[in-house]
Amino acid sequence: MSIPFVKEIKNIVKLSFPIAISAIAISMMGIVDTMMVGNYNTEQLAYVGLATAVFVLYSHVFAARRANPRITRVWR
């Protein structure tokens, strides 16, 4: 006896895989940037943290605009 929603769960996992990979890549980018600047003073480290936060926010907004064109009206 199989569970009726197993196929839907498999489809959700297939769809979520690229999203998870991109989230991991963005996180790794922030970690690597922090590691590179970690030997400098706290001011430069704060700049990198701020730039990473802005980049993540921008990438999420850009991805949302591509996924749903109606969101474009909000950002104009």
Secondary structure, DSSP 8 states (H G I E B T S, - for coil): ---TTHHHHHHHHHHHHHHHHHHHHHHHHHHHHHHHHTTS-HHHHHHHHHHHHHHHHHHHHHHHHHH-GGGGGTT-
